[in-house]
Amino acid sequence: MSTKERVLVAGAGIAGLGAALALGGGEREVTILDRDPPPPELSPDEAFYRWERRGATQLRHSHAFIGRLTSLIRDRYPDLLQELLNEGTRLFGFSDALTPPLMDKYTPVAGDDDLMLLFSRRTTLELVMRRYASRLPGVSFVNNAGVRGLIARREHGRIVVDGLKVECGGHIEEMRADIVVDATGRNTAFPDWLRQEGATVREEESPCGILYFTRHYRLREGQDEPPRDGTPGGGDLGYIKYGVFIADNRHFSVTLATPEIETEMRLAVVKPEIFDAVCLELPGAERWMNPARAEPVSRVFSMGNLQNVWRHFLKDDEPQVLGFFALGDAAVRTNPLYGRGCASGVVEAHILRDTLDAMKDPAKRARLYAHEMRKAIRPYFDSMVRLDLQAIRRAEHERDPAYKPGLRARMMKSFAEDAIAPAARGDLEVGRAISRVFHMLDEPTAFLKRPEIVGRIFKVWAMSKKMKEELGFYPPKFGPERKEMLARIGLAA
Ligand SMILES: Cc1cc2nc3c(=O)[nH]c(=O)nc-3n(C[C@H](O)[C@H](O)[C@H](O)COP(=O)(O)OP(=O)(O)OC[C@H]3O[C@@H](n4cnc5c(N)ncnc54)[C@H](O)[C@@H]3O)c2cc1C
């Protein structure tokens, strides 16, 4: 009989695939269960149009894949990266993203090559990762397998998870394992199942405050991407945020994120003609999706119920459940706008591997995993919660004609808009420091703890607006004010 540790992973989304990469290779027997059918044997384009994937409803939303993920894949799974590139995805590095004021000043330093986005549709990344993972020794996938419950027992006052109840082909099968991993995503039922066993699973929740709307486009025959002239591919107008997500094989998408309270706008942008009309008013989006350059290839996908959620599986720092670990959205959910969900899931899978490698004692494993996960992810979570609450307040102010900001609010706005943002565009060191935060390589406040970076930001703050404008430190205007936008797209303010 095999003495290898048996791992059952519920969910073959990005975190489940991360677990396959991290735990596969032959030292363990890893079985990945997913409620959905297997991915189709199709090209990335065909899969994008035809892959039925009910278990991951965000599949056809824009996804950015940040440096924390891409550098992990490059360093640990170079063959996977090569397969992704062979399928039409591409890497976009720090120097590719420089604004015109910085292009001539750039000299590479150590770490710059970690600051790279992978331009890919989520379908393409998932398809290629899945094919790669299924070839790994020790890894097998079971499709059309819906996990319906836990097999658990009590030992010395703790819950020990021994396996899963899985619905396959119309009947429930009991599958046993040494380790059970919950990677079933945002709607995980595991916390409820654990509660039924007597565990306390505390959930911290905070609203993202936005709704997500995505439409995909393809560059027309003979058309190229617009030139990189410093026009940002995303922006925040308070009443709406937008982003252009470059993808693979001449595809890209535009996402509009509306505050939940922007009722008129959110009801309207789901209509393709309104969605496009809004995009045409946003210079950073228009230059991509205007009908001369690109054609729409999808409807407008929408998504709500976006929450930041952190689940605590320890109680008073004490493990209550042994042989069980949660990864990805099942453990922590964050605002999609920051593009950190997939990186977090894959990083957590590698923390799990290090934990399992480091020790055998189940209680010590549970504690170590929770602590390491917290160290790696929590600073970003806290920062996103804070920024989301600020954005919610800003959106409320946008709708209130009587709102007059106080001194503190004016100073904060000026620090963000006249110091940090122009310094990031005009000062290479500041741009690099902020980019490291964006890519989840440095903690969110790391740059504010470096006196030389803070000094450079204050120097930019002290410059006159006119000088910053002349030097190209300000981005072009993101788009019209709220009232003007509503009028232009035919909605009453
Ligand atoms: C609108 C939107 C946009 C986003 N944009 C980005 C982005 O730009 N960049 C980024 O990094 N992240 C982004 N995210 C977050 C990212 O999609 C998630 O963080 C990531 O998919 C989490 O991976 P996961 O494996 O935990 O969950 P999922 O990818 O959702 O996978 C869960 C899997 O579990 C399976 N499953 C569910 N229940 C069961 C069950 N009972 N039995 C068996 N299988 C089950 C599902 O079929 C699915 O395969 C976005 C999220 C949303 C909602």
The ligand as an ORCA input file, in Angstrom:
! r2SCAN-3c Opt
* xyz 0 1
  C     -15.560     39.841    -11.661
  C     -14.259     39.313    -11.160
  C     -13.071     39.716    -11.746
  C     -11.845     39.263    -11.254
  N     -10.671     39.728    -11.782
  C      -9.490     39.266    -11.294
  C      -8.260     39.698    -11.837
  O      -8.204     40.584    -12.678
  N      -7.119     39.124    -11.375
  C      -7.126     38.194    -10.374
  O      -6.067     37.696     -9.993
  N      -8.281     37.800     -9.823
  C      -9.445     38.305    -10.254
  N     -10.615     37.887     -9.701
  C     -10.572     36.950     -8.590
  C     -10.341     35.549     -9.112
  O     -11.259     35.236    -10.123
  C     -10.462     34.604     -7.958
  O      -9.718     35.089     -6.875
  C      -9.966     33.230     -8.325
  O     -10.691     32.677     -9.383
  C     -10.054     32.334     -7.111
  O      -9.741     31.058     -7.461
  P     -10.440     29.848     -6.714
  O      -9.826     28.644     -7.306
  O     -10.407     30.079     -5.273
  O     -11.969     29.930     -7.137
  P     -12.598     29.714     -8.578
  O     -11.629     30.083     -9.618
  O     -13.907     30.394     -8.535
  O     -12.799     28.141     -8.701
  C     -13.645     27.434     -7.845
  C     -13.782     26.032     -8.438
  O     -14.477     25.212     -7.542
  C     -15.428     24.442     -8.248
  N     -16.503     24.099     -7.282
  C     -17.314     24.948     -6.609
  N     -18.111     24.277     -5.774
  C     -17.795     22.959     -5.924
  C     -18.266     21.769     -5.332
  N     -19.210     21.765     -4.377
  N     -17.714     20.597     -5.738
  C     -16.745     20.559     -6.676
  N     -16.270     21.653     -7.263
  C     -16.767     22.847     -6.886
  C     -15.881     25.333     -9.371
  O     -16.418     24.600    -10.456
  C     -14.563     26.021     -9.729
  O     -13.859     25.272    -10.680
  C     -11.843     38.344    -10.172
  C     -13.034     37.923     -9.587
  C     -14.230     38.425    -10.066
  C     -15.494     37.980     -9.382
*
